[in-house]
Amino acid sequence: MNSNRKGKRGEREFAAVLREAGFDARRGQQFAGGPDSPDVACKALAWLHVEVKRVQRLNVAEACSQASTDAGGKPFVATHRRNGSPWFVTMRADFFLPFLHQKDSKSLYSSSPRKGKSSRKHNKDGILQRNERLGTTIA
């Protein structure tokens, strides 16, 4: 598979990861890079630039440099995955550290599996809301 097709596939894969987490995400429109053409587009995450890399050997510094340039001043993450490996997210520490102080941070890391089917409905910001009877509503 050529690198162009592998990159597109990676962008679709990471958009699916975000959808599974409750975000209405899709592969972005690719032009020449920049804040108006992120690799993954999501209304609820419009404040964040998402750079996707689907490679076996990633130069993290180069990926973050490209993400920073393309972000146009917005915060950015570089998401990456090797064949047969999980997705990883790389971000600057000054962006990451405030997440540790979120009052709801424990709920961010709960690993309870989904049971049954939920009613999938997105709010006005594009975030999935789960049916009340099945668990916590994300608003």
C-alpha positions as CSV (number, residue, x, y, z in Angstrom):
1,M,0.0,0.0,0.0
2,N,1.4,3.4,-0.9
3,S,2.0,6.0,1.8
4,N,-0.8,8.3,0.5
5,R,-3.4,5.6,0.8
6,K,-2.1,4.5,4.2
7,G,-2.3,8.1,5.4
8,K,-5.9,8.4,4.2
9,R,-6.8,5.0,5.9
10,G,-5.1,6.2,9.1
11,E,-7.2,9.4,9.1
12,R,-10.4,7.4,8.6
13,E,-9.3,5.0,11.4
14,F,-8.7,7.8,13.9
15,A,-11.9,9.5,13.0
16,A,-13.6,6.2,13.9
17,V,-11.8,6.1,17.2
18,L,-13.2,9.6,18.0
19,R,-16.7,8.5,16.9
20,E,-16.5,5.5,19.2
21,A,-15.6,7.9,22.0
22,G,-18.7,9.9,21.3
23,F,-17.5,12.6,18.9
24,D,-19.0,13.3,15.5
25,A,-15.7,13.1,13.6
26,R,-14.8,12.5,9.9
27,R,-11.7,12.6,7.8
28,G,-10.9,16.3,7.0
29,Q,-10.7,17.8,3.6
30,Q,-7.1,17.7,2.5
31,F,-5.7,20.6,0.7
32,A,-2.1,21.8,1.4
33,G,-2.2,21.6,5.2
34,G,-3.3,24.4,7.5
35,P,-5.9,25.3,10.1
36,D,-8.7,25.0,7.6
37,S,-7.7,21.4,6.5
38,P,-7.1,19.2,9.6
39,D,-6.6,15.5,9.1
40,V,-9.7,14.8,11.2
41,A,-12.6,17.3,11.4
42,C,-14.9,17.4,14.4
43,K,-17.2,20.3,15.3
44,A,-16.8,19.7,19.0
45,L,-13.0,19.7,18.7
46,A,-12.7,22.6,16.3
47,W,-10.4,24.3,18.8
48,L,-7.9,21.5,18.4
49,H,-5.8,20.6,15.3
50,V,-5.5,16.8,14.8
51,E,-2.6,15.5,12.8
52,V,-2.7,11.8,12.0
53,K,0.4,9.7,11.2
54,R,0.0,6.0,10.2
55,V,3.6,4.9,9.8
56,Q,6.0,2.2,11.1
57,R,8.8,4.6,12.0
58,L,7.6,8.0,13.2
59,N,9.8,11.0,13.7
60,V,7.8,12.6,16.6
61,A,9.6,15.9,16.4
62,E,8.8,16.3,12.7
63,A,5.2,15.2,13.2
64,C,4.7,17.8,16.0
65,S,6.5,20.5,13.9
66,Q,4.1,19.8,11.0
67,A,1.1,19.8,13.4
68,S,2.2,23.1,15.0
69,T,2.7,24.7,11.6
70,D,-0.7,23.4,10.2
71,A,-2.5,24.3,13.4
72,G,-2.1,28.1,12.8
73,G,-1.8,28.9,16.5
74,K,-4.4,26.4,17.8
75,P,-3.5,23.6,20.2
76,F,-2.6,20.4,18.4
77,V,-2.1,16.7,18.9
78,A,-0.2,14.3,16.7
79,T,-1.9,11.0,16.7
80,H,0.0,7.9,15.5
81,R,-0.2,4.2,15.1
82,R,2.0,1.4,13.8
83,N,0.6,-1.8,12.2
84,G,-0.8,-4.0,15.0
85,S,-0.5,-1.3,17.7
86,P,-2.9,1.0,19.5
87,W,-3.3,4.7,18.7
88,F,-1.1,7.1,20.6
89,V,-1.5,10.8,21.1
90,T,1.4,13.2,21.4
91,M,1.0,16.7,22.7
92,R,2.9,19.5,24.3
93,A,3.2,19.2,28.1
94,D,1.9,22.7,28.7
95,F,-1.3,21.6,26.9
96,F,-1.5,18.2,28.6
97,L,-0.9,19.4,32.3
98,P,-4.2,21.3,32.6
99,F,-6.1,18.0,31.9
100,L,-4.6,16.6,35.1
101,H,-6.4,19.2,37.1
102,Q,-9.9,18.6,35.6
103,K,-12.3,17.9,38.5
104,D,-13.8,15.1,36.5
105,S,-10.5,13.5,35.5
106,K,-11.2,10.2,37.2
107,S,-14.3,9.6,34.9
108,L,-12.1,10.3,31.8
109,Y,-10.1,7.1,32.6
110,S,-12.9,4.7,33.5
111,S,-12.5,1.5,31.4
112,S,-16.0,0.1,31.7
113,P,-16.9,-1.7,28.5
114,R,-20.0,-0.7,26.7
115,K,-23.0,-3.0,27.2
116,G,-25.9,-3.4,24.8
117,K,-26.8,-0.9,22.2
118,S,-27.2,2.8,23.0
119,S,-29.3,5.4,21.3
120,R,-26.7,7.4,19.4
121,K,-27.6,11.1,19.3
122,H,-25.2,14.1,19.0
123,N,-25.8,17.4,20.7
124,K,-25.3,20.8,19.0
125,D,-21.5,20.6,19.6
126,G,-21.2,17.2,17.8
127,I,-20.7,15.2,21.0
128,L,-22.4,11.9,21.4
129,Q,-25.1,11.7,24.1
130,R,-25.8,8.2,25.4
131,N,-29.3,7.1,26.5
132,E,-29.9,7.9,30.2
133,R,-30.9,4.3,31.0
134,L,-27.5,3.0,29.7
135,G,-25.2,5.3,31.5
136,T,-23.9,8.8,31.9
137,T,-24.9,11.4,29.3
138,I,-22.1,13.2,27.7
139,A,-23.1,16.8,27.2
